[in-house]
């Protein structure tokens, strides 16, 4: 029992709580006239002026409920506990239900210590109300409502944590995959250097010019290998591949074209200056195209055509994969499984190379994935 309590006490705040956003201001804009309307129109409101003024003063607390959850709970529940002591009447406005958003935010965004302190404060407030003019039944109902709010907020909190862990795992797997691709590319360069060095040694005595040519080739391969190694430092984790197979490149995207017996036809168009693109960028474009086509084949209902376009200019290489199928949001969980990574992994791969990758529905029907990678990978 002590270990779970100690774990709860040491629970840190979730990272990145959103600050005031548009929906918060909209909520304040809706609640303010709502409280005024109920307070003025309901005939049976005790201590009408004080109750309405109290709630209007507490509405702005919603704007800081995520960044200062304990402070907002302390202010709201202290005020709502003290005011009835002076008026002799409990708050009976239905619109005051917005105060439940404060304990929800406390459990969703607060630390373990803040949650414990806020829960104790709320418990004291309900106890004081029960000791005053609040009936025992209403006090029990208040405890039940608070427990339900805490449980819902805890479920949302831990679901978000699980989601973050899944995205971290997707990013890690994609980094491993990118590192393996880079390993294969560098190994290819090193193998070419070794072969040329052996050839240069063999002809050095009889054909000195041949040995010099071999050294030039070794220098060029070394420059390419070092360029790829600079990119490799961006992939923090990787493992040795079981075998050194050639990495796919942009020309291999053409192999995705064709028609499957139970799927849409795939059209591939390669345009622009596709020569001299670094192997890392070419492999990434192929992987992104392959994943996008596989996703469209699996999830684009009634699709008849998938269009794949790769275009390159002097600075960027762009990919566009579009289908004409029906269906709702795809990759809604960010974890498409066709190749072990979904849109989150695709964005991770593109981001590691200094580019971008986006996916979304077309204005009419269908779905489009776009990616843009710098020709010289970051």
C-alpha positions in Angstrom: 0.0 0.0 0.0 2.9 2.4 0.8 4.4 1.9 -2.7 1.4 3.1 -4.7 1.0 6.1 -2.4 4.7 6.9 -2.7 4.4 6.6 -6.5 1.3 8.9 -6.5 3.1 11.4 -4.3 6.1 11.5 -6.6 4.0 11.7 -9.8 5.3 14.6 -11.9 3.2 17.0 -14.0 2.4 15.8 -17.5 4.6 17.7 -20.0 3.3 20.4 -22.3 0.0 21.5 -20.8 -1.8 23.7 -23.3 -2.1 27.3 -22.2 -5.2 29.5 -22.9 -6.7 28.5 -26.3 -9.7 29.7 -28.2 -12.1 27.2 -26.7 -11.2 28.5 -23.2 -12.2 32.1 -24.2 -15.3 30.7 -25.9 -16.2 28.9 -22.7 -15.8 32.0 -20.7 -17.8 33.9 -23.2 -20.7 31.4 -23.0 -20.6 31.0 -19.2 -20.7 34.6 -18.3 -24.1 35.4 -19.9 -25.3 31.9 -18.8 -24.6 32.6 -15.1 -26.1 36.1 -15.4 -29.2 34.8 -17.1 -29.8 32.0 -14.5 -29.1 34.3 -11.6 -31.5 37.0 -12.9 -34.3 34.8 -14.2 -34.6 32.1 -11.6 -37.0 33.3 -8.9 -35.8 31.0 -6.1 -32.1 31.9 -5.9 -31.0 32.7 -2.3 -28.5 35.5 -1.8 -28.8 36.2 -5.5 -26.4 39.1 -5.9 -23.6 37.6 -3.9 -23.9 34.2 -5.6 -23.9 35.6 -9.1 -21.0 37.9 -8.3 -19.0 35.0 -6.8 -19.5 32.8 -9.9 -18.7 35.6 -12.3 -15.5 36.2 -10.4 -14.5 32.5 -10.5 -15.2 32.0 -14.3 -11.7 33.4 -15.3 -10.1 30.7 -13.2 -10.8 28.4 -16.1 -8.2 30.2 -18.2 -5.4 29.0 -15.9 -6.8 25.6 -14.9 -4.1 23.7 -16.8 -1.0 25.7 -16.0 -2.0 26.5 -12.4 -4.4 23.7 -11.5 -3.9 23.6 -7.7 -4.0 27.4 -7.3 -7.3 27.6 -9.3 -8.8 24.8 -7.2 -7.7 26.5 -4.0 -9.2 29.8 -5.0 -12.5 28.4 -6.3 -13.2 26.0 -3.5 -12.0 28.3 -0.7 -14.3 31.1 -2.0 -17.3 28.7 -2.4 -16.7 27.4 1.1 -16.4 30.8 2.8 -19.2 32.7 1.0 -22.0 30.5 2.4 -20.7 31.0 5.9 -21.6 34.7 5.5 -24.8 34.4 3.5 -26.2 31.3 5.3 -27.1 29.8 1.9 -25.4 27.3 -0.4 -24.9 28.1 -4.0 -27.8 26.5 -6.0 -27.2 27.7 -9.5 -26.9 24.9 -12.1 -24.5 27.0 -14.1 -21.9 26.6 -11.3 -21.3 23.1 -12.7 -18.4 24.7 -14.6 -16.4 24.5 -11.3 -16.1 20.7 -11.9 -13.6 21.6 -14.7 -11.1 22.7 -12.1 -10.7 19.4 -10.2 -10.7 17.6 -13.6 -7.8 19.8 -14.7 -6.1 19.3 -11.4 -6.0 15.5 -11.8 -5.3 15.7 -15.6 -2.4 18.2 -15.4 -1.3 18.4 -11.8 1.6 16.6 -10.0 0.9 14.0 -7.4 1.5 16.4 -4.5 -0.9 18.9 -6.1 -3.6 16.3 -6.6 -3.3 15.2 -3.0 -3.4 18.7 -1.7 -6.3 19.7 -4.0 -8.3 16.5 -3.1 -7.9 17.3 0.6 -9.0 20.9 0.1 -12.1 19.7 -1.8 -12.9 17.2 0.9 -12.7 19.8 3.6 -14.9 22.1 1.6 -17.6 19.4 1.2 -17.3 18.6 5.0 -17.8 22.2 6.0 -20.8 22.4 3.7 -22.2 19.3 5.3 -21.6 20.8 8.8 -23.5 23.9 7.7 -26.6 24.1 5.6 -25.9 21.2 3.3 -27.8 18.0 3.9 -26.0 14.6 4.4 -27.5 13.3 1.2 -26.2 16.3 -0.8 -22.8 15.9 0.9 -22.5 12.2 -0.1 -23.7 13.1 -3.6 -20.9 15.7 -3.7 -18.3 13.2 -2.8 -19.6 10.8 -5.4 -19.5 13.4 -8.1 -15.9 14.4 -7.2 -14.8 10.8 -7.2 -16.3 10.4 -10.7 -14.6 13.6 -11.9 -11.2 12.4 -10.5 -11.7 8.9 -12.1 -12.5 10.4 -15.5 -9.5 12.8 -15.4 -7.2 10.0 -14.3 -8.4 7.9 -17.2 -7.7 10.7 -19.6 -4.3 11.4 -18.1 -3.1 7.8 -18.3 -4.5 7.3 -21.8 -2.6 10.3 -22.9 0.6 8.9 -21.3 0.1 5.6 -23.1 -0.4 7.4 -26.4 2.8 9.4 -25.8 4.7 6.2 -25.1 3.3 4.6 -28.3 4.5 7.6 -30.4 7.9 7.4 -28.7 8.1 3.8 -29.6 7.1 4.5 -33.2 9.8 7.2 -33.4 12.4 4.9 -31.9 11.6 2.1 -34.4 11.8 4.6 -37.3 15.2 5.8 -36.1 16.4 2.3 -36.0 15.1 1.7 -39.5 16.8 4.8 -40.8 20.0 3.9 -39.1 20.0 0.5 -40.8 19.5 2.1 -44.1 22.4 4.5 -43.5 24.5 1.6 -42.3 23.9 -0.2 -45.6 24.8 2.8 -47.6 28.0 3.5 -45.7 28.9 -0.2 -45.9 28.5 -0.1 -49.7 30.9 2.8 -49.9 33.4 1.2 -47.6 33.2 -2.1 -49.7 33.9 -0.1 -52.9 36.9 1.5 -51.2 38.3 -1.8 -50.1 38.0 -3.3 -53.6 39.6 -0.3 -55.2 42.4 -0.4 -52.7 43.1 -4.0 -53.4 43.1 -3.3 -57.1 45.5 -0.4 -56.7 47.9 -2.5 -54.7 47.8 -5.2 -57.3 48.8 -2.8 -60.2 50.9 -0.4 -58.3 54.3 -1.8 -59.5 53.3 -2.4 -63.2 50.8 0.4 -63.7 51.4 3.4 -61.4 48.7 5.4 -63.2 46.1 2.7 -62.4 47.1 3.0 -58.7 46.5 6.8 -58.8 43.1 6.3 -60.4 42.2 3.8 -57.7 43.2 6.4 -55.1 40.9 9.0 -56.7 38.0 6.6 -56.6 38.8 5.8 -52.9 38.8 9.5 -52.2 35.4 10.1 -53.8 33.9 7.1 -52.0 35.3 8.3 -48.7 33.7 11.8 -49.2 30.3 10.2 -49.9 30.7 7.9 -46.9 31.5 10.8 -44.6 28.5 12.7 -45.9 26.2 9.8 -45.0 27.9 9.5 -41.6 27.0 13.1 -40.8 23.4 12.1 -41.4 23.7 9.0 -39.3 24.4 11.0 -36.2 20.8 12.1 -36.4 19.6 8.5 -36.0 20.4 7.8 -32.4 19.8 4.1 -32.4 20.4 1.4 -35.0 21.5 -2.2 -35.3 23.6 -4.3 -37.6 21.6 -5.6 -40.5 21.5 -9.4 -41.1 22.7 -8.9 -44.6 23.9 -6.0 -46.8 21.2 -5.7 -49.5 21.1 -2.6 -51.8 18.9 0.1 -50.4 15.9 1.2 -52.5 16.3 4.5 -54.3 14.0 6.9 -56.2 14.0 4.8 -59.4 12.7 1.9 -57.4 9.5 3.9 -56.7 8.5 2.9 -60.3 8.2 -0.7 -59.1 5.1 0.4 -57.0 3.2 1.0 -60.2 0.7 -1.6 -61.5 -2.6 -3.2 -60.7 -3.3 -5.8 -58.1 -6.2 -8.2 -58.5 -8.1 -6.8 -55.4 -6.8 -3.3 -55.3 -6.6 0.0 -57.2 -4.3 0.8 -60.0 -1.1 2.6 -59.0 0.4 5.2 -61.4 3.9 6.5 -60.8 5.4 9.6 -62.3 9.1 10.6 -61.8 9.9 14.2 -62.8 12.7 16.7 -62.5 16.4 16.3 -61.8 16.7 12.9 -60.1 20.4 12.4 -60.6 22.8 12.9 -57.8 20.3 12.6 -55.0 21.9 11.3 -51.8 21.1 7.6 -51.1 19.6 8.6 -47.7 17.1 10.9 -49.3 16.3 8.4 -52.1 15.7 5.6 -49.6 13.5 7.8 -47.5 11.3 8.9 -50.5 10.9 5.2 -51.5 9.9 4.2 -47.9 7.4 7.0 -47.6 5.9 6.2 -51.0 5.7 2.5 -50.2 4.0 3.1 -46.9 1.5 5.6 -48.4 0.6 3.2 -51.2 0.2 0.3 -48.9 -2.1 2.4 -46.6 -4.2 3.5 -49.5 -4.5 -0.1 -50.8 -5.7 -1.3 -47.4 -7.9 1.5 -46.2 -9.2 3.5 -49.3 -12.6 2.0 -49.8 -13.8 1.9 -53.5 -10.6 3.4 -54.7 -9.8 2.9 -58.4 -6.5 4.8 -58.7 -3.5 5.7 -56.6 -1.3 8.5 -58.0 2.4 8.7 -56.9 4.5 11.7 -58.1 8.1 12.3 -57.2 9.5 15.6 -58.4 13.0 17.0 -57.7 14.5 20.4 -58.3 17.8 22.0 -57.3 17.0 22.1 -53.6 14.1 19.8 -52.7 12.7 16.4 -53.5 8.9 16.2 -53.2 6.5 13.2 -53.0 2.8 13.2 -53.4 0.6 10.1 -53.0 -3.1 10.6 -53.6 -6.1 8.2 -54.0 -9.7 8.6 -54.9 -11.2 6.3 -52.3 -13.8 6.8 -49.6 -13.3 6.4 -45.9 -12.8 8.5 -42.8 -9.6 9.5 -41.1 -6.8 7.1 -41.8 -3.9 6.5 -39.4 -6.2 8.1 -36.8 -4.1 6.5 -34.1 -0.8 7.5 -35.8 0.4 3.9 -35.9 -0.3 2.3 -39.3 1.1 -1.2 -39.2 1.9 -2.1 -42.8 5.6 -1.5 -42.3 5.9 -1.1 -38.6 5.3 2.6 -38.7 2.5 5.0 -39.6 2.2 8.7 -40.1 4.1 9.3 -36.9 7.0 7.2 -38.2 6.9 8.9 -41.6 7.0 12.3 -40.0 9.9 11.2 -37.8 11.9 9.9 -40.8 11.2 13.1 -42.8 12.1 15.3 -39.8 15.4 13.5 -39.2 16.4 14.4 -42.8 15.3 18.1 -42.3 12.0 17.7 -44.2 8.3 17.4 -43.6 5.5 14.9 -44.1 1.8 15.6 -43.9 -1.3 13.5 -44.5 -5.0 14.4 -44.8 -8.3 14.1 -46.7 -8.8 15.7 -50.1 -11.5 18.5 -50.5 -13.7 16.1 -52.4 -12.9 12.5 -51.8 -9.7 10.5 -51.3 -6.6 11.0 -49.2 -3.2 12.6 -49.9 0.2 12.2 -48.4 2.8 14.9 -49.2 6.5 14.9 -48.2 9.3 17.4 -48.9 12.9 16.5 -48.2 15.9 18.8 -48.8 18.1 17.4 -51.6 21.1 17.7 -49.3 19.8 15.9 -46.2 20.1 17.9 -42.9 
